Amino acid sequence: ALAAVMRKIVTIANARLRDLPHPASQLT
């Protein structure tokens, strides 16, 4: 159950970083 929650948080965090103009996205 803990792994599922962690995976959900990671997915949401990645989606938020994609929406925001993150400086890391400009490096790639």
N, C-alpha and C positions, 0 to 999 in steps of 0.2 A: 504493500500500500504506500509505503514511504517513497519507493522508487517512482511510482506513478505520479505522486504529488510533485516530486522534484522535476520530473520530465515535463509536467504541465507548467511549472514555473519557468523552466528554461525555454519552453516554446513561447510562452507569453512574453518573456524578456526579449527573445530574438525578434518577435513581431514588433515589439515597441521600438527596438533599436532600428529596425528597418523603416518604421514610420518616421522616426526622428532623423533630422539631418546630422547623423553621427560622423565625426571626423574619420573614424575607422573605415567607414564605407567608401571614403574617397581614396584610401590607400590601395585598395584592390584595383 
